[in-house]
Amino acid sequence: MEYAKRNVLQNRFQSRIRPLQTKPADPLIPLDSLSLERYGIWCLPLQNDADADSIDFTMCNPPFYISLADLLASAAFKSRSPRSACTGAEVEMVTPGGEVAFISRMIEESKSLGVRCKWYSSMLGKSSSVETVVQKMKDVGIDNWAVKDLVQGSKTKRWAVAWSWGSLRPTE
């Protein structure tokens, strides 16, 4: 969390970005407990809810792996230079159910938050997760979604998935 706060300060984004530390049992998107006004973020009412806090988007880099064994098995298949070795702590990289369960939880929470967040987004680290997450969005009635591949160099590939309960579409 300290690195996130430092990055925000160094890039002078304090008025636009506020990192938030949560606990595993907390909501992933805790809009009801944020009290955004106390941070100087004034929100417009949405969908006839005059007291609703709102945000423009969420951005998430979820834990990719189901277990430490899953993480180690994935690492064994990759040849990496020392500069590209994974340095995340287990708590940052492993969660029950892996990235699909984590993002599915975000999707479920987004159902009740609706347009209080204009766009929900997350990164995916496994290509096998993309189809599963897209199907989950369809299953809960999300028809405004996008998927974009993110290519870094010649070997690393990730995917960004985003969804909205509103009608605003991303530009190409």
SERO-4910 file (N, C-alpha, C, O; in steps of 0.05 Angstrom, whole numbers):
BEGIN
 pado doro    nc1    nc2    nc3   cac1   cac2   cac3    cc1    cc2    cc3    oc1    oc2    oc3
  Met    A     17    -24      0      0      0      0     17     25      0     11     45    -13
  Glu    A     40     24     14     57     47     15     68     54    -12     71     78    -19
  Tyr    A     75     34    -29     84     40    -56     62     52    -73     68     71    -88
  Ala    A     38     43    -70     16     55    -85     12     84    -77      9    101    -95
  Lys    A     12     90    -51      9    117    -42     32    135    -53     28    157    -61
  Arg    A     56    124    -51     80    139    -61     77    145    -91     84    167   -100
  Asn    A     69    125   -107     65    130   -135     45    151   -141     49    168   -159
  Val    A     23    152   -126      3    172   -130     15    200   -125     10    219   -140
  Leu    A     29    202   -103     42    228    -95     63    237   -116     63    260   -124
  Gln    A     80    218   -124    101    225   -143     90    234   -170    102    250   -184
  Asn    A     67    224   -177     55    231   -203     34    253   -200     21    260   -219
  Arg    A     32    264   -176     13    286   -170    -16    280   -177    -30    296   -189
  Phe    A    -24    256   -170    -52    248   -175    -69    247   -150    -90    234   -150
  Gln    A    -60    260   -128    -75    259   -103   -104    267   -106   -122    257    -92
  Ser    A   -110    286   -124   -137    295   -127   -154    276   -144   -178    280   -147
  Arg    A   -141    256   -157   -155    239   -175   -155    210   -167   -173    195   -175
  Ile    A   -135    201   -152   -132    173   -145   -128    170   -115   -112    185   -104
  Arg    A   -143    152   -103   -139    146    -75   -138    116    -71   -158    103    -71
  Pro    A   -113    106    -67   -111     77    -61   -126     70    -36   -127     86    -17
  Leu    A   -138     47    -35   -155     38    -13   -146     10     -4   -147     -9    -20
  Gln    A   -139      7     21   -131    -19     32   -157    -32     43   -172    -20     57
  Thr    A   -161    -57     35   -184    -71     45   -175    -98     57   -152   -106     54
  Lys    A   -193   -111     70   -188   -138     81   -203   -158     64   -223   -151     50
  Pro    A   -195   -184     64   -208   -204     46   -238   -206     49   -252   -211     30
  Ala    A   -248   -202     73   -277   -205     77   -293   -179     70   -317   -180     68
  Asp    A   -279   -157     66   -292   -132     58   -302   -133     30   -292   -149     14
  Pro    A   -322   -116     23   -329   -114     -5   -305   -106    -22   -288    -91    -13
  Leu    A   -303   -116    -46   -282   -108    -64   -285    -80    -73   -265    -66    -78
  Ile    A   -310    -71    -75   -316    -43    -84   -333    -31    -63   -358    -31    -65
  Pro    A   -321    -20    -41   -337    -11    -18   -348     17    -20   -342     34     -3
  Leu    A   -363     23    -40   -374     50    -44   -391     59    -20   -389     83    -13
  Asp    A   -406     41     -8   -423     50     14   -408     58     39   -419     73     56
  Ser    A   -383     50     42   -368     57     65   -346     78     59   -330     85     77
  Leu    A   -344     87     35   -322    106     28   -327    134     37   -307    148     43
  Ser    A   -352    144     38   -357    172     45   -339    190     28   -323    204     39
  Leu    A   -342    189      2   -325    203    -16   -323    233    -11   -303    245    -15
  Glu    A   -346    244     -1   -346    273      3   -324    282     23   -314    304     21
  Arg    A   -318    265     43   -298    273     63   -270    275     51   -252    286     63
  Tyr    A   -267    264     27   -241    266     13   -242    288     -8   -223    290    -25
  Gly    A   -262    304     -8   -264    326    -28   -273    317    -55   -269    331    -75
  Ile    A   -286    293    -56   -296    283    -82   -326    286    -81   -340    271    -67
  Trp    A   -336    305    -96   -365    311    -97   -377    296   -120   -367    297   -142
  Cys    A   -399    282   -115   -411    264   -134   -438    274   -143   -453    285   -127
  Leu    A   -444    269   -168   -470    275   -178   -489    252   -172   -481    229   -173
  Pro    A   -514    258   -167   -533    236   -162   -538    220   -188   -538    231   -210
  Leu    A   -542    194   -184   -546    177   -207   -571    160   -202   -576    151   -179
  Gln    A   -587    155   -222   -611    138   -220   -628    145   -196   -636    127   -181
  Asn    A   -635    170   -193   -654    179   -173   -644    174   -144   -660    175   -126
  Asp    A   -619    169   -140   -608    165   -113   -592    189   -105   -568    190   -110
  Ala    A   -604    209    -93   -591    235    -88   -568    233    -69   -551    251    -69
  Asp    A   -566    212    -53   -544    210    -34   -522    191    -43   -503    186    -28
  Ala    A   -524    180    -67   -505    160    -76   -477    171    -83   -475    190    -98
  Asp    A   -457    160    -70   -429    165    -79   -425    150   -105   -437    129   -110
  Ser    A   -409    161   -122   -403    147   -147   -374    151   -155   -361    170   -145
  Ile    A   -364    134   -172   -337    136   -182   -337    131   -212   -356    119   -222
  Asp    A   -316    139   -226   -315    136   -255   -308    107   -263   -320     97   -281
  Phe    A   -289     95   -249   -281     68   -256   -266     54   -233   -257     67   -215
  Thr    A   -265     28   -235   -248     12   -218   -226      0   -236   -231     -5   -260
  Met    A   -203     -5   -225   -181    -17   -240   -169    -38   -221   -161    -31   -199
  Cys    A   -168    -62   -229   -159    -84   -211   -138   -101   -225   -141   -108   -249
  Asn    A   -118   -109   -210    -99   -129   -218   -101   -151   -198    -87   -151   -177
  Pro    A   -119   -170   -203   -126   -190   -182   -104   -211   -178    -86   -214   -195
  Pro    A   -106   -226   -156    -88   -249   -153    -96   -269   -175   -119   -276   -179
  Phe    A    -76   -279   -190    -81   -296   -213    -85   -325   -205    -99   -340   -218
  Tyr    A    -73   -334   -183    -70   -362   -177    -88   -373   -156    -96   -359   -137
  Ile    A    -96   -399   -158   -113   -412   -140    -98   -420   -114   -110   -420    -92
  Ser    A    -73   -427   -117    -57   -437    -95    -27   -431   -100    -20   -423   -122
  Leu    A    -11   -434    -80     18   -431    -83     28   -452   -103     46   -446   -119
  Ala    A     18   -476   -102     26   -497   -120     19   -489   -149     35   -494   -167
  Asp    A     -4   -477   -153    -12   -467   -180      8   -446   -190     16   -446   -213
  Leu    A     16   -427   -172     35   -407   -179     62   -419   -186     73   -412   -207
  Leu    A     72   -437   -170     98   -450   -175     97   -467   -201    117   -467   -216
  Ala    A     75   -480   -206     73   -496   -231     74   -478   -255     86   -484   -275
  Ser    A     60   -455   -254     60   -436   -276     88   -425   -280     97   -422   -303
  Ala    A    102   -418   -258    129   -407   -260    148   -427   -272    167   -419   -286
  Ala    A    144   -453   -267    162   -474   -277    162   -476   -308    182   -484   -320
  Phe    A    139   -468   -320    137   -469   -349    150   -445   -363    153   -445   -388
  Lys    A    157   -425   -348    167   -400   -360    197   -398   -356    208   -405   -335
  Ser    A    210   -388   -377    239   -381   -374    241   -351   -372    232   -337   -390
  Arg    A    252   -341   -350    253   -313   -345    281   -303   -340    297   -317   -328
  Ser    A    286   -279   -348    311   -266   -340    307   -256   -311    284   -253   -303
  Pro    A    328   -251   -297    325   -242   -269    308   -216   -266    295   -213   -246
  Arg    A    309   -199   -286    293   -174   -285    263   -179   -288    248   -162   -280
  Ser    A    255   -201   -299    227   -206   -304    215   -226   -285    192   -235   -288
  Ala    A    231   -235   -265    221   -255   -246    199   -243   -229    198   -219   -223
  Cys    A    180   -260   -222    157   -252   -206    166   -246   -178    180   -262   -165
  Thr    A    158   -222   -168    167   -214   -141    144   -209   -122    148   -200   -100
  Gly    A    120   -216   -130     97   -212   -113     96   -231    -89    106   -254    -91
  Ala    A     85   -222    -67     82   -239    -44     58   -258    -49     40   -252    -65
  Glu    A     58   -280    -35     36   -300    -38      8   -287    -34    -10   -293    -49
  Val    A      6   -269    -15    -20   -256     -9    -29   -239    -32    -53   -233    -35
  Glu    A    -10   -230    -49    -17   -213    -72    -23   -230    -97    -36   -220   -116
  Met    A    -15   -255    -97    -16   -271   -121    -35   -295   -120    -41   -307   -140
  Val    A    -44   -302    -96    -60   -326    -92    -86   -319    -78    -85   -304    -58
  Thr    A   -108   -329    -88   -134   -326    -75   -151   -351    -81   -148   -362   -102
  Pro    A   -168   -359    -62   -185   -382    -68   -201   -378    -94   -215   -358    -97
  Gly    A   -199   -397   -112   -213   -395   -137   -198   -380   -159   -206   -379   -182
  Gly    A   -175   -367   -151   -159   -353   -171   -173   -329   -182   -192   -319   -171
  Glu    A   -162   -319   -205   -173   -294   -217   -202   -296   -225   -216   -277   -224
  Val    A   -211   -320   -234   -239   -322   -243   -257   -318   -219   -277   -303   -222
  Ala    A   -252   -330   -196   -269   -326   -173   -268   -297   -163   -288   -286   -156
  Phe    A   -244   -285   -164   -241   -258   -155   -257   -239   -172   -272   -222   -162
  Ile    A   -255   -241   -198   -269   -224   -217   -299   -230   -217   -315   -212   -220
  Ser    A   -306   -255   -213   -334   -262   -211   -347   -249   -186   -370   -240   -187
  Arg    A   -332   -247   -165   -341   -232   -141   -345   -202   -148   -364   -190   -139
  Met    A   -326   -191   -163   -329   -163   -171   -355   -159   -188   -370   -140   -184
  Ile    A   -360   -178   -206   -384   -177   -223   -409   -178   -206   -427   -162   -210
  Glu    A   -409   -196   -186   -432   -198   -168   -437   -173   -153   -459   -163   -150
  Glu    A   -415   -161   -142   -418   -136   -127   -427   -114   -145   -443    -96   -137
  Ser    A   -419   -114   -170   -426    -92   -189   -456    -92   -194   -467    -72   -202
  Lys    A   -469   -115   -191   -498   -117   -196   -513    -98   -178   -531    -84   -186
  Ser    A   -505    -97   -152   -520    -80   -134   -510    -51   -135   -525    -32   -129
  Leu    A   -485    -46   -143   -475    -19   -146   -484     -6   -172   -487     19   -173
  Gly    A   -488    -22   -193   -498    -11   -218   -482     12   -229   -458     10   -231
  Val    A   -496     33   -236   -482     56   -249   -469     75   -229   -459     96   -237
  Arg    A   -468     68   -204   -453     84   -185   -423     83   -192   -408    100   -183
  Cys    A   -415     63   -207   -389     62   -219   -394     60   -249   -408     42   -258
  Lys    A   -382     79   -264   -388     79   -293   -376     55   -307   -389     43   -324
  Trp    A   -351     48   -300   -338     25   -312   -323      9   -291   -308     20   -275
  Tyr    A   -326    -17   -291   -311    -36   -275   -291    -49   -293   -297    -56   -315
  Ser    A   -266    -52   -283   -246    -65   -300   -227    -81   -284   -222    -76   -260
  Ser    A   -215   -101   -297   -195   -117   -284   -177   -129   -306   -184   -132   -329
  Met    A   -153   -137   -297   -135   -151   -315   -138   -181   -310   -145   -190   -288
  Leu    A   -133   -196   -331   -132   -225   -329   -105   -235   -337    -93   -224   -356
  Gly    A    -94   -254   -324    -67   -264   -330    -67   -291   -345    -47   -299   -355
  Lys    A    -91   -304   -346    -92   -330   -360   -113   -328   -382   -135   -320   -378
  Ser    A   -105   -337   -406   -123   -336   -429   -148   -354   -424   -169   -347   -433
  Ser    A   -145   -375   -408   -167   -393   -403   -189   -379   -386   -212   -388   -386
  Ser    A   -182   -357   -373   -201   -342   -356   -219   -324   -372   -241   -317   -363
  Val    A   -210   -315   -396   -225   -295   -411   -253   -304   -418   -273   -291   -412
  Glu    A   -256   -328   -430   -282   -338   -438   -300   -342   -414   -324   -336   -415
  Thr    A   -289   -352   -392   -305   -357   -367   -316   -331   -356   -339   -330   -349
  Val    A   -299   -310   -355   -308   -284   -344   -328   -271   -363   -348   -260   -353
  Val    A   -324   -273   -389   -344   -261   -407   -370   -276   -404   -391   -262   -404
  Gln    A   -370   -302   -401   -395   -317   -398   -409   -309   -372   -434   -306   -371
  Lys    A   -393   -304   -350   -405   -295   -325   -419   -269   -328   -441   -264   -318
  Met    A   -406   -250   -343   -419   -224   -348   -445   -228   -363   -465   -215   -356
  Lys    A   -445   -244   -383   -470   -250   -398   -491   -262   -380   -515   -255   -382
  Asp    A   -483   -281   -363   -502   -295   -346   -516   -276   -326   -539   -281   -320
  Val    A   -503   -255   -318   -516   -236   -299   -529   -213   -313   -540   -195   -300
  Gly    A   -529   -213   -340   -544   -193   -355   -527   -169   -364   -539   -148   -372
  Ile    A   -501   -170   -362   -485   -148   -372   -482   -151   -402   -472   -171   -412
  Asp    A   -491   -130   -416   -489   -130   -445   -470   -108   -456   -467   -105   -480
  Asn    A   -458    -93   -438   -440    -72   -445   -413    -79   -433   -407    -72   -410
  Trp    A   -396    -93   -448   -370   -102   -438   -350   -101   -461   -357    -99   -484
  Ala    A   -325   -102   -453   -303   -102   -472   -280   -119   -462   -276   -121   -438
  Val    A   -265   -130   -481   -240   -145   -475   -218   -135   -493   -223   -132   -517
  Lys    A   -195   -131   -482   -172   -121   -497   -148   -137   -489   -142   -140   -465
  Asp    A   -132   -146   -509   -108   -160   -502    -86   -139   -498    -84   -119   -511
  Leu    A    -68   -145   -479    -46   -128   -471    -20   -144   -476    -16   -164   -463
  Val    A     -4   -135   -495     20   -150   -502     44   -134   -493     47   -111   -500
  Gln    A     62   -147   -478     86   -135   -468    110   -151   -479    114   -174   -471
  Gly    A    125   -140   -498    147   -155   -509    137   -178   -526    115   -177   -538
  Ser    A    153   -199   -528    146   -221   -546    134   -245   -531    125   -264   -544
  Lys    A    135   -244   -504    126   -268   -489    103   -263   -470     87   -281   -465
  Thr    A    100   -239   -459     81   -234   -438     55   -223   -450     55   -204   -465
  Lys    A     33   -236   -444      7   -227   -453    -13   -228   -430    -13   -247   -414
  Arg    A    -29   -207   -428    -50   -205   -408    -75   -196   -423    -74   -188   -446
  Trp    A    -97   -196   -408   -122   -186   -420   -136   -167   -401   -135   -171   -376
  Ala    A   -147   -146   -411   -163   -128   -395   -192   -133   -401   -200   -136   -425
  Val    A   -209   -135   -381   -237   -139   -384   -251   -116   -369   -243   -108   -347
  Ala    A   -271   -105   -382   -286    -82   -370   -315    -86   -375   -323    -97   -396
  Trp    A   -332    -75   -357   -361    -77   -361   -374    -53   -348   -363    -40   -330
  Ser    A   -398    -47   -358   -413    -25   -348   -443    -32   -348   -453    -46   -365
  Trp    A   -457    -21   -327   -486    -25   -326   -499     -1   -340   -524     -1   -343
  Gly    A   -484     19   -349   -494     42   -363   -492     38   -393   -485     16   -402
  Ser    A   -498     58   -408   -498     56   -437   -472     68   -450   -468     64   -474
  Leu    A   -456     81   -435   -431     93   -445   -412     71   -456   -406     52   -441
  Arg    A   -403     74   -481   -385     54   -492   -357     66   -495   -354     90   -499
  Pro    A   -336     49   -491   -309     59   -495   -304     65   -525   -316     52   -542
  Thr    A   -287     83   -530   -279     89   -558   -259     70   -567   -244     58   -551
  Glu    A   -257     66   -593   -237     47   -604   -210     59   -604   -190     46   -612
***
